[in-house]
Amino acid sequence: MRLWTLHPKYLDAQGLVALWREALLAQKVLRGRTRGYRHHPQLIRFREHAKPVAAIATYLSSVHEEATRRGYEFDVSKIARHRGKIKLNETNGQLLYEWAHLKRKLKRRAPNVLASHKDVSKPDPHPLFCMMPGSRRDWEIVKPVSSAKRQVSKVSARRRPISPRRKSAK
């Protein structure tokens, strides 16, 4: 699950659809309607708000706006009702960490989208977030970045050694 601090305008189509689905799942978790993902670190900042369901609904509303701007038809009725303006504080370090993470994803998955953001050095945050000084958040799960990852398919990983062929008698 990734609930981006970045504005959804930076996501490719696959990323935007995934964000919509993951944010809907987060809303379900925060409403107590599922047992999975209850302890996921991405939910910490929403749980810290006095109205966590309203916070995730505000988050989803901005994702829906971006999807609508692109011509997608996400079902707005899936967003919980909420009133008022909600803002969550987030650190500049978290935003920049996620920007680097997204750029790595886009390099593999959607180089054309990455190219369209080539002049962006300081990305805009998701409208829910109010940026403040600070480093990457402690709850962020950081995976080491390998420059030379070896791609191994599931099939090749299970392949058995080939036994030597017998010569047929003619």
N, CA and C atoms as an extended XYZ file, in Angstrom:
510
Properties=species:S:1:pos:R:3:atomname:S:1:resname:S:1:resid:I:1 pbc="F F F"
N         0.855       -1.177        0.000 N   MET     1
C         0.000        0.000        0.000 CA  MET     1
C         0.897        1.234        0.000 C   MET     1
N         0.583        2.173       -0.875 N   ARG     2
C         1.312        3.433       -0.934 CA  ARG     2
C         0.289        4.553       -1.067 C   ARG     2
N         0.182        5.368       -0.052 N   LEU     3
C        -0.664        6.558       -0.081 CA  LEU     3
C         0.285        7.743       -0.244 C   LEU     3
N         0.464        8.153       -1.484 N   TRP     4
C         1.478        9.130       -1.838 CA  TRP     4
C         1.275       10.486       -1.169 C   TRP     4
N         2.366       11.076       -0.719 N   THR     5
C         2.381       12.454       -0.253 CA  THR     5
C         2.404       13.368       -1.477 C   THR     5
N         2.878       12.849       -2.589 N   LEU     6
C         2.947       13.589       -3.849 CA  LEU     6
C         1.565       13.875       -4.411 C   LEU     6
N         1.465       14.937       -5.167 N   HIS     7
C         0.211       15.232       -5.876 CA  HIS     7
C        -0.041       14.114       -6.884 C   HIS     7
N        -1.281       13.657       -7.020 N   PRO     8
C        -1.572       12.557       -7.953 CA  PRO     8
C        -1.301       12.896       -9.417 C   PRO     8
N        -1.118       14.156       -9.748 N   LYS     9
C        -0.845       14.527      -11.145 CA  LYS     9
C         0.460       13.928      -11.664 C   LYS     9
N         1.356       13.522      -10.761 N   TYR    10
C         2.639       12.963      -11.183 CA  TYR    10
C         2.557       11.473      -11.523 C   TYR    10
N         1.464       10.827      -11.181 N   LEU    11
C         1.344        9.377      -11.378 CA  LEU    11
C         0.964        9.037      -12.814 C   LEU    11
N         1.444        7.898      -13.275 N   ASP    12
C         0.998        7.363      -14.550 CA  ASP    12
C        -0.379        6.737      -14.342 C   ASP    12
N        -0.989        6.264      -15.414 N   ALA    13
C        -2.342        5.693      -15.326 CA  ALA    13
C        -2.389        4.528      -14.343 C   ALA    13
N        -1.411        3.622      -14.443 N   GLN    14
C        -1.366        2.461      -13.552 CA  GLN    14
C        -1.231        2.912      -12.095 C   GLN    14
N        -0.409        3.898      -11.845 N   GLY    15
C        -0.202        4.397      -10.493 CA  GLY    15
C        -1.439        5.078       -9.931 C   GLY    15
N        -2.149        5.810      -10.778 N   LEU    16
C        -3.353        6.502      -10.311 CA  LEU    16
C        -4.460        5.505       -9.961 C   LEU    16
N        -4.628        4.503      -10.792 N   VAL    17
C        -5.641        3.476      -10.508 CA  VAL    17
C        -5.272        2.711       -9.231 C   VAL    17
N        -3.998        2.378       -9.087 N   ALA    18
C        -3.553        1.677       -7.871 CA  ALA    18
C        -3.768        2.554       -6.638 C   ALA    18
N        -3.483        3.843       -6.752 N   LEU    19
C        -3.688        4.753       -5.620 CA  LEU    19
C        -5.157        4.796       -5.225 C   LEU    19
N        -6.041        4.872       -6.196 N   TRP    20
C        -7.482        4.885       -5.933 CA  TRP    20
C        -7.893        3.632       -5.158 C   TRP    20
N        -7.464        2.482       -5.641 N   ARG    21
C        -7.832        1.211       -4.998 CA  ARG    21
C        -7.239        1.108       -3.591 C   ARG    21
N        -5.984        1.512       -3.439 N   GLU    22
C        -5.326        1.409       -2.132 CA  GLU    22
C        -5.904        2.403       -1.131 C   GLU    22
N        -6.263        3.597       -1.605 N   ALA    23
C        -6.872        4.581       -0.708 CA  ALA    23
C        -8.283        4.137       -0.296 C   ALA    23
N        -9.008        3.489       -1.213 N   LEU    24
C       -10.322        2.937       -0.832 CA  LEU    24
C       -10.155        1.834        0.211 C   LEU    24
N        -9.125        1.006        0.050 N   LEU    25
C        -8.838       -0.022        1.044 CA  LEU    25
C        -8.486        0.630        2.384 C   LEU    25
N        -7.693        1.687        2.353 N   ALA    26
C        -7.329        2.397        3.579 CA  ALA    26
C        -8.571        2.960        4.262 C   ALA    26
N        -9.492        3.490        3.476 N   GLN    27
C       -10.740        4.005        4.029 CA  GLN    27
C       -11.524        2.884        4.721 C   GLN    27
N       -11.566        1.739        4.083 N   LYS    28
C       -12.260        0.580        4.659 CA  LYS    28
C       -11.616        0.174        5.985 C   LYS    28
N       -10.287        0.172        6.020 N   VAL    29
C        -9.558       -0.169        7.246 CA  VAL    29
C        -9.887        0.841        8.344 C   VAL    29
N        -9.821        2.131        8.004 N   LEU    30
C       -10.066        3.184        9.006 CA  LEU    30
C       -11.517        3.193        9.496 C   LEU    30
N       -12.422        2.657        8.699 N   ARG    31
C       -13.817        2.531        9.126 CA  ARG    31
C       -14.058        1.254        9.934 C   ARG    31
N       -13.039        0.407       10.039 N   GLY    32
C       -13.168       -0.840       10.775 CA  GLY    32
C       -13.914       -1.914       10.028 C   GLY    32
N       -13.912       -1.858        8.711 N   ARG    33
C       -14.677       -2.805        7.897 CA  ARG    33
C       -13.830       -3.906        7.271 C   ARG    33
N       -12.600       -4.022        7.701 N   THR    34
C       -11.749       -5.120        7.256 CA  THR    34
C       -10.683       -5.370        8.312 C   THR    34
N       -10.211       -6.593        8.369 N   ARG    35
C        -9.195       -6.923        9.375 CA  ARG    35
C        -7.789       -6.817        8.807 C   ARG    35
N        -7.664       -6.885        7.498 N   GLY    36
C        -6.350       -6.782        6.882 CA  GLY    36
C        -5.831       -5.355        6.887 C   GLY    36
N        -4.544       -5.205        6.855 N   TYR    37
C        -3.859       -3.917        6.741 CA  TYR    37
C        -4.098       -2.975        7.921 C   TYR    37
N        -4.642       -3.467        9.016 N   ARG    38
C        -4.947       -2.589       10.156 CA  ARG    38
C        -3.714       -1.907       10.725 C   ARG    38
N        -2.570       -2.555       10.616 N   HIS    39
C        -1.350       -2.016       11.214 CA  HIS    39
C        -0.371       -1.500       10.166 C   HIS    39
N        -0.862       -1.228        8.980 N   HIS    40
C         0.028       -0.779        7.914 CA  HIS    40
C         0.569        0.614        8.238 C   HIS    40
N         1.886        0.814        8.089 N   PRO    41
C         2.486        2.094        8.461 CA  PRO    41
C         1.969        3.291        7.660 C   PRO    41
N         1.490        3.075        6.456 N   GLN    42
C         0.966        4.196        5.664 CA  GLN    42
C        -0.278        4.823        6.311 C   GLN    42
N        -0.915        4.101        7.220 N   LEU    43
C        -2.136        4.611        7.851 CA  LEU    43
C        -1.862        5.447        9.099 C   LEU    43
N        -0.630        5.446        9.571 N   ILE    44
C        -0.309        6.143       10.816 CA  ILE    44
C        -0.718        7.597       10.766 C   ILE    44
N        -0.333        8.307        9.713 N   ARG    45
C        -0.616        9.749        9.666 CA  ARG    45
C        -2.110       10.048        9.590 C   ARG    45
N        -2.894        9.122        9.032 N   PHE    46
C        -4.343        9.331        9.012 CA  PHE    46
C        -4.936        9.055       10.393 C   PHE    46
N        -4.441        8.018       11.046 N   ARG    47
C        -4.934        7.683       12.389 CA  ARG    47
C        -4.625        8.770       13.411 C   ARG    47
N        -3.533        9.511       13.183 N   GLU    48
C        -3.147       10.571       14.118 CA  GLU    48
C        -4.096       11.760       14.066 C   GLU    48
N        -4.889       11.870       13.008 N   HIS    49
C        -5.855       12.966       12.894 CA  HIS    49
C        -7.081       12.664       13.752 C   HIS    49
N        -7.711       13.704       14.256 N   ALA    50
C        -8.908       13.538       15.098 CA  ALA    50
C       -10.039       12.848       14.336 C   ALA    50
N       -10.092       13.034       13.025 N   LYS    51
C       -11.127       12.420       12.185 CA  LYS    51
C       -10.444       11.657       11.041 C   LYS    51
N        -9.938       10.452       11.328 N   PRO    52
C        -9.180        9.720       10.303 CA  PRO    52
C        -9.988        9.368        9.056 C   PRO    52
N       -11.261        9.041        9.206 N   VAL    53
C       -12.068        8.689        8.033 CA  VAL    53
C       -12.285        9.930        7.166 C   VAL    53
N       -12.511       11.064        7.790 N   ALA    54
C       -12.655       12.312        7.032 CA  ALA    54
C       -11.339       12.667        6.332 C   ALA    54
N       -10.218       12.387        6.978 N   ALA    55
C        -8.914       12.676        6.377 CA  ALA    55
C        -8.696       11.825        5.124 C   ALA    55
N        -8.994       10.540        5.205 N   ILE    56
C        -8.798        9.683        4.025 CA  ILE    56
C        -9.829       10.022        2.947 C   ILE    56
N       -11.015       10.431        3.343 N   ALA    57
C       -12.028       10.845        2.364 CA  ALA    57
C       -11.567       12.107        1.624 C   ALA    57
N       -10.952       13.028        2.340 N   THR    58
C       -10.403       14.224        1.706 CA  THR    58
C        -9.297       13.830        0.732 C   THR    58
N        -8.463       12.895        1.144 N   TYR    59
C        -7.389       12.385        0.287 CA  TYR    59
C        -7.991       11.791       -0.994 C   TYR    59
N        -8.995       10.931       -0.830 N   LEU    60
C        -9.645       10.291       -1.970 CA  LEU    60
C       -10.303       11.304       -2.901 C   LEU    60
N       -10.854       12.367       -2.345 N   SER    61
C       -11.509       13.389       -3.173 CA  SER    61
C       -10.531       14.014       -4.159 C   SER    61
N        -9.309       14.258       -3.708 N   SER    62
C        -8.301       14.832       -4.608 CA  SER    62
C        -7.861       13.820       -5.674 C   SER    62
N        -7.793       12.556       -5.291 N   VAL    63
C        -7.463       11.511       -6.272 CA  VAL    63
C        -8.580       11.441       -7.315 C   VAL    63
N        -9.815       11.520       -6.853 N   HIS    64
C       -10.956       11.503       -7.762 CA  HIS    64
C       -10.920       12.701       -8.714 C   HIS    64
N       -10.585       13.874       -8.196 N   GLU    65
C       -10.490       15.070       -9.046 CA  GLU    65
C        -9.458       14.882      -10.152 C   GLU    65
N        -8.300       14.323       -9.804 N   GLU    66
C        -7.261       14.088      -10.815 CA  GLU    66
C        -7.732       13.070      -11.844 C   GLU    66
N        -8.398       12.026      -11.399 N   ALA    67
C        -8.906       11.006      -12.323 CA  ALA    67
C        -9.936       11.624      -13.275 C   ALA    67
N       -10.815       12.441      -12.755 N   THR    68
C       -11.828       13.105      -13.573 CA  THR    68
C       -11.172       14.039      -14.582 C   THR    68
N       -10.147       14.768      -14.149 N   ARG    69
C        -9.417       15.672      -15.042 CA  ARG    69
C        -8.831       14.898      -16.231 C   ARG    69
N        -8.430       13.639      -15.992 N   ARG    70
C        -7.847       12.802      -17.054 CA  ARG    70
C        -8.897       12.068      -17.877 C   ARG    70
N       -10.160       12.184      -17.483 N   GLY    71
C       -11.228       11.523      -18.227 CA  GLY    71
C       -11.592       10.148      -17.715 C   GLY    71
N       -11.086        9.764      -16.546 N   TYR    72
C       -11.432        8.482      -15.950 CA  TYR    72
C       -12.755        8.622      -15.199 C   TYR    72
N       -13.414        7.517      -14.980 N   GLU    73
C       -14.701        7.534      -14.292 CA  GLU    73
C       -14.631        6.728      -13.006 C   GLU    73
N       -13.945        7.254      -12.011 N   PHE    74
C       -13.902        6.624      -10.694 CA  PHE    74
C       -15.217        6.921       -9.987 C   PHE    74
N       -15.719        5.954       -9.255 N   ASP    75
C       -17.017        6.069       -8.592 CA  ASP    75
C       -16.915        6.898       -7.315 C   ASP    75
N       -17.341        8.153       -7.403 N   VAL    76
C       -17.255        9.080       -6.272 CA  VAL    76
C       -18.121        8.626       -5.089 C   VAL    76
N       -19.125        7.809       -5.348 N   SER    77
C       -20.001        7.354       -4.253 CA  SER    77
C       -19.265        6.441       -3.267 C   SER    77
N       -18.089        5.968       -3.636 N   LYS    78
C       -17.304        5.106       -2.742 CA  LYS    78
C       -16.561        5.900       -1.664 C   LYS    78
N       -16.508        7.221       -1.818 N   ILE    79
C       -15.811        8.060       -0.838 CA  ILE    79
C       -16.754        8.375        0.316 C   ILE    79
N       -16.270        8.179        1.539 N   ALA    80
C       -17.071        8.484        2.731 CA  ALA    80
C       -17.436        9.973        2.736 C   ALA    80
N       -18.585       10.265        3.282 N   ARG    81
C       -18.996       11.669        3.394 CA  ARG    81
C       -18.117       12.377        4.407 C   ARG    81
N       -17.763       13.595        4.077 N   HIS    82
C       -16.951       14.395        4.991 CA  HIS    82
C       -17.281       15.873        4.804 C   HIS    82
N       -17.066       16.628        5.855 N   ARG    83
C       -17.316       18.066        5.810 CA  ARG    83
C       -16.088       18.804        6.301 C   ARG    83
N       -15.893       19.965        5.731 N   GLY    84
C       -14.820       20.826        6.211 CA  GLY    84
C       -13.498       20.577        5.520 C   GLY    84
N       -12.603       21.499        5.733 N   LYS    85
C       -11.253       21.401        5.170 CA  LYS    85
C       -10.361       20.683        6.158 C   LYS    85
N        -9.713       19.658        5.684 N   ILE    86
C        -8.807       18.891        6.541 CA  ILE    86
C        -7.413       18.981        5.944 C   ILE    86
N        -6.436       19.168        6.795 N   LYS    87
C        -5.034       19.193        6.388 CA  LYS    87
C        -4.241       18.319        7.338 C   LYS    87
N        -3.274       17.603        6.793 N   LEU    88
C        -2.335       16.833        7.595 CA  LEU    88
C        -0.940       17.398        7.356 C   LEU    88
N        -0.145       17.466        8.404 N   ASN    89
C         1.236       17.900        8.257 CA  ASN    89
C         2.083       16.750        7.738 C   ASN    89
N         3.007       17.083        6.859 N   GLU    90
C         3.965       16.100        6.364 CA  GLU    90
C         5.291       16.798        6.114 C   GLU    90
N         6.361       16.035        6.152 N   THR    91
C         7.689       16.622        6.040 CA  THR    91
C         8.156       16.714        4.591 C   THR    91
N         8.981       17.718        4.328 N   ASN    92
C         9.591       17.862        3.007 CA  ASN    92
C        10.455       16.652        2.674 C   ASN    92
N        11.124       16.100        3.687 N   GLY    93
C        11.952       14.922        3.473 CA  GLY    93
C        11.145       13.730        2.992 C   GLY    93
N         9.949       13.551        3.532 N   GLN    94
C         9.073       12.463        3.092 CA  GLN    94
C         8.646       12.679        1.652 C   GLN    94
N         8.291       13.904        1.319 N   LEU    95
C         7.880       14.232       -0.045 CA  LEU    95
C         9.013       13.940       -1.038 C   LEU    95
N        10.212       14.362       -0.705 N   LEU    96
C        11.351       14.144       -1.614 CA  LEU    96
C        11.750       12.673       -1.700 C   LEU    96
N        11.619       11.948       -0.585 N   TYR    97
C        11.887       10.508       -0.617 CA  TYR    97
C        10.909        9.828       -1.591 C   TYR    97
N         9.637       10.174       -1.484 N   GLU    98
C         8.627        9.572       -2.355 CA  GLU    98
C         8.826        9.992       -3.810 C   GLU    98
N         9.284       11.224       -4.029 N   TRP    99
C         9.539       11.689       -5.388 CA  TRP    99
C        10.625       10.817       -6.043 C   TRP    99
N        11.700       10.570       -5.306 N   ALA   100
C        12.768        9.710       -5.827 CA  ALA   100
C        12.239        8.298       -6.079 C   ALA   100
N        11.408        7.800       -5.179 N   HIS   101
C        10.819        6.459       -5.313 CA  HIS   101
C         9.932        6.388       -6.564 C   HIS   101
N         9.095        7.397       -6.755 N   LEU   102
C         8.206        7.404       -7.917 CA  LEU   102
C         9.009        7.506       -9.213 C   LEU   102
N        10.045        8.306       -9.218 N   LYS   103
C        10.853        8.433      -10.435 CA  LYS   103
C        11.486        7.092      -10.821 C   LYS   103
N        11.921        6.319       -9.830 N   ARG   104
C        12.462        4.982      -10.134 CA  ARG   104
C        11.385        4.091      -10.750 C   ARG   104
N        10.174        4.153      -10.192 N   LYS   105
C         9.072        3.351      -10.732 CA  LYS   105
C         8.739        3.773      -12.165 C   LYS   105
N         8.657        5.075      -12.384 N   LEU   106
C         8.294        5.575      -13.707 CA  LEU   106
C         9.370        5.276      -14.745 C   LEU   106
N        10.607        5.247      -14.327 N   LYS   107
C        11.700        4.940      -15.252 CA  LYS   107
C        11.491        3.560      -15.866 C   LYS   107
N        11.030        2.603      -15.055 N   ARG   108
C        10.767        1.241      -15.521 CA  ARG   108
C         9.432        1.130      -16.245 C   ARG   108
N         8.406        1.740      -15.662 N   ARG   109
C         7.038        1.469      -16.063 CA  ARG   109
C         6.478        2.457      -17.096 C   ARG   109
N         6.869        3.717      -16.993 N   ALA   110
C         6.289        4.743      -17.871 CA  ALA   110
C         7.305        5.855      -18.129 C   ALA   110
N         8.345        5.558      -18.910 N   PRO   111
C         9.392        6.562      -19.153 CA  PRO   111
C         8.861        7.862      -19.765 C   PRO   111
N         7.798        7.767      -20.553 N   ASN   112
C         7.228        8.979      -21.146 CA  ASN   112
C         6.644        9.906      -20.075 C   ASN   112
N         6.039        9.323      -19.041 N   VAL   113
C         5.494       10.136      -17.937 CA  VAL   113
C         6.645       10.757      -17.158 C   VAL   113
N         7.678        9.984      -16.908 N   LEU   114
C         8.861       10.513      -16.227 CA  LEU   114
C         9.452       11.674      -17.016 C   LEU   114
N         9.546       11.537      -18.313 N   ALA   115
C        10.107       12.598      -19.156 CA  ALA   115
C         9.279       13.879      -19.068 C   ALA   115
N         7.972       13.730      -18.906 N   SER   116
C         7.120       14.923      -18.803 CA  SER   116
C         7.331       15.682      -17.488 C   SER   116
N         7.986       15.046      -16.518 N   HIS   117
C         8.264       15.689      -15.222 CA  HIS   117
C         9.746       16.026      -15.056 C   HIS   117
N        10.512       16.012      -16.153 N   LYS   118
C        11.970       16.158      -16.061 CA  LYS   118
C        12.415       17.477      -15.431 C   LYS   118
N        11.613       18.517      -15.535 N   ASP   119
C        11.996       19.819      -14.979 CA  ASP   119
C        11.536       20.017      -13.540 C   ASP   119
N        10.886       19.020      -12.961 N   VAL   120
C        10.377       19.139      -11.594 CA  VAL   120
C        11.462       18.705      -10.609 C   VAL   120
N        11.925       19.647       -9.810 N   SER   121
C        12.902       19.293       -8.772 CA  SER   121
C        12.228       19.273       -7.399 C   SER   121
N        11.227       20.134       -7.216 N   LYS   122
C        10.467       20.160       -5.967 CA  LYS   122
C         9.000       19.917       -6.321 C   LYS   122
N         8.548       18.677       -6.165 N   PRO   123
C         7.178       18.344       -6.568 CA  PRO   123
C         6.133       18.946       -5.625 C   PRO   123
N         4.937       19.112       -6.159 N   ASP   124
C         3.813       19.582       -5.347 CA  ASP   124
C         3.307       18.430       -4.492 C   ASP   124
N         2.884       18.743       -3.269 N   PRO   125
C         2.302       17.690       -2.436 CA  PRO   125
C         0.837       17.452       -2.798 C   PRO   125
N         0.334       16.327       -2.371 N   HIS   126
C        -1.100       16.053       -2.446 CA  HIS   126
C        -1.799       17.190       -1.702 C   HIS   126
N        -2.945       17.682       -2.179 N   PRO   127
C        -3.609       18.824       -1.541 CA  PRO   127
C        -3.960       18.623       -0.057 C   PRO   127
N        -4.036       17.389        0.408 N   LEU   128
C        -4.335       17.137        1.815 CA  LEU   128
C        -3.204       17.590        2.732 C   LEU   128
N        -1.978       17.600        2.208 N   PHE   129
C        -0.812       17.795        3.068 CA  PHE   129
C        -0.312       19.225        3.100 C   PHE   129
N         0.040       19.627        4.306 N   CYS   130
C         0.691       20.904        4.559 CA  CYS   130
C         2.152       20.573        4.883 C   CYS   130
N         3.056       21.079        4.059 N   MET   131
C         4.453       20.683        4.190 CA  MET   131
C         5.158       21.481        5.289 C   MET   131
N         6.059       20.771        5.976 N   MET   132
C         6.863       21.369        7.038 CA  MET   132
C         8.274       20.799        6.940 C   MET   132
N         9.245       21.490        7.524 N   PRO   133
C        10.616       20.967        7.463 CA  PRO   133
C        10.718       19.626        8.190 C   PRO   133
N        11.612       18.804        7.714 N   GLY   134
C        11.837       17.510        8.363 CA  GLY   134
C        12.351       16.490        7.374 C   GLY   134
N        12.769       15.366        7.915 N   SER   135
C        13.326       14.299        7.084 CA  SER   135
C        12.260       13.253        6.785 C   SER   135
N        12.699       12.199        6.126 N   ARG   136
C        11.803       11.086        5.828 CA  ARG   136
C        11.217       10.571        7.133 C   ARG   136
N         9.966       10.146        7.088 N   ARG   137
C         9.276        9.697        8.292 CA  ARG   137
C         9.795        8.339        8.747 C   ARG   137
N         9.785        8.128       10.055 N   ASP   138
C        10.271        6.871       10.634 CA  ASP   138
C         9.432        5.664       10.220 C   ASP   138
N         8.154        5.881        9.931 N   TRP   139
C         7.298        4.754        9.569 CA  TRP   139
C         7.529        4.282        8.137 C   TRP   139
N         8.238        5.057        7.347 N   GLU   140
C         8.486        4.674        5.952 CA  GLU   140
C         9.354        3.422        5.900 C   GLU   140
N         8.923        2.456        5.119 N   ILE   141
C         9.682        1.226        4.938 CA  ILE   141
C        10.648        1.464        3.784 C   ILE   141
N        11.933        1.455        4.090 N   VAL   142
C        12.947        1.750        3.087 CA  VAL   142
C        13.582        0.462        2.610 C   VAL   142
N        13.494        0.240        1.318 N   LYS   143
C        14.116       -0.940        0.720 CA  LYS   143
C        15.406       -0.484        0.046 C   LYS   143
N        16.463       -1.285        0.154 N   PRO   144
C        17.714       -0.906       -0.505 CA  PRO   144
C        17.523       -0.858       -2.017 C   PRO   144
N        18.159        0.125       -2.635 N   VAL   145
C        18.066        0.271       -4.083 CA  VAL   145
C        19.280       -0.409       -4.700 C   VAL   145
N        19.020       -1.372       -5.548 N   SER   146
C        20.097       -2.093       -6.224 CA  SER   146
C        20.182       -1.602       -7.659 C   SER   146
N        21.362       -1.225       -8.079 N   SER   147
C        21.519       -0.729       -9.448 CA  SER   147
C        21.534       -1.862      -10.458 C   SER   147
N        21.836       -3.053      -10.006 N   ALA   148
C        21.929       -4.187      -10.940 CA  ALA   148
C        21.057       -5.337      -10.460 C   ALA   148
N        19.751       -5.093      -10.456 N   LYS   149
C        18.835       -6.167      -10.058 CA  LYS   149
C        18.740       -7.176      -11.189 C   LYS   149
N        18.820       -8.428      -10.818 N   ARG   150
C        18.710       -9.499      -11.800 CA  ARG   150
C        17.255       -9.906      -11.902 C   ARG   150
N        16.725       -9.862      -13.084 N   GLN   151
C        15.347      -10.265      -13.318 CA  GLN   151
C        15.288      -11.778      -13.442 C   GLN   151
N        14.550      -12.429      -12.568 N   VAL   152
C        14.395      -13.878      -12.612 CA  VAL   152
C        12.906      -14.168      -12.639 C   VAL   152
N        12.475      -14.849      -13.667 N   SER   153
C        11.057      -15.183      -13.731 CA  SER   153
C        10.776      -16.357      -12.798 C   SER   153
N         9.527      -16.521      -12.442 N   LYS   154
C         9.144      -17.637      -11.572 CA  LYS   154
C         9.441      -18.973      -12.247 C   LYS   154
N         9.253      -18.992      -13.547 N   VAL   155
C         9.480      -20.238      -14.287 CA  VAL   155
C        10.962      -20.596      -14.262 C   VAL   155
N        11.825      -19.635      -14.572 N   SER   156
C        13.251      -19.960      -14.621 CA  SER   156
C        13.809      -20.256      -13.238 C   SER   156
N        13.209      -19.691      -12.215 N   ALA   157
C        13.677      -19.950      -10.853 CA  ALA   157
C        13.370      -21.386      -10.432 C   ALA   157
N        12.335      -22.000      -11.034 N   ARG   158
C        11.938      -23.367      -10.660 CA  ARG   158
C        12.495      -24.407      -11.613 C   ARG   158
N        13.118      -23.988      -12.667 N   ARG   159
C        13.572      -24.919      -13.699 CA  ARG   159
C        14.552      -25.937      -13.118 C   ARG   159
N        14.326      -27.183      -13.460 N   ARG   160
C        15.202      -28.259      -13.004 CA  ARG   160
C        16.357      -28.425      -13.983 C   ARG   160
N        17.478      -28.921      -13.488 N   PRO   161
C        18.593      -29.159      -14.408 CA  PRO   161
C        18.194      -30.185      -15.463 C   PRO   161
N        18.686      -29.961      -16.636 N   ILE   162
C        18.381      -30.870      -17.739 CA  ILE   162
C        19.361      -32.026      -17.686 C   ILE   162
N        18.814      -33.227      -17.724 N   SER   163
C        19.702      -34.395      -17.709 CA  SER   163
C        20.273      -34.603      -19.104 C   SER   163
N        21.474      -35.154      -19.178 N   PRO   164
C        22.092      -35.369      -20.499 CA  PRO   164
C        21.252      -36.340      -21.323 C   PRO   164
N        21.192      -36.063      -22.614 N   ARG   165
C        20.411      -36.914      -23.509 CA  ARG   165
C        21.191      -38.193      -23.820 C   ARG   165
N        20.431      -39.240      -23.917 N   ARG   166
C        21.038      -40.509      -24.336 CA  ARG   166
C        21.075      -40.554      -25.853 C   ARG   166
N        22.145      -41.112      -26.338 N   LYS   167
C        22.221      -41.300      -27.777 CA  LYS   167
C        21.316      -42.450      -28.152 C   LYS   167
N        20.546      -42.237      -29.165 N   SER   168
C        19.663      -43.316      -29.583 CA  SER   168
C        20.424      -44.309      -30.449 C   SER   168
N        20.055      -45.545      -30.301 N   ALA   169
C        20.697      -46.603      -31.101 CA  ALA   169
C        20.014      -46.654      -32.446 C   ALA   169
N        20.800      -46.619      -33.509 N   LYS   170
C        20.199      -46.666      -34.857 CA  LYS   170
C        20.444      -47.959      -35.519 C   LYS   170
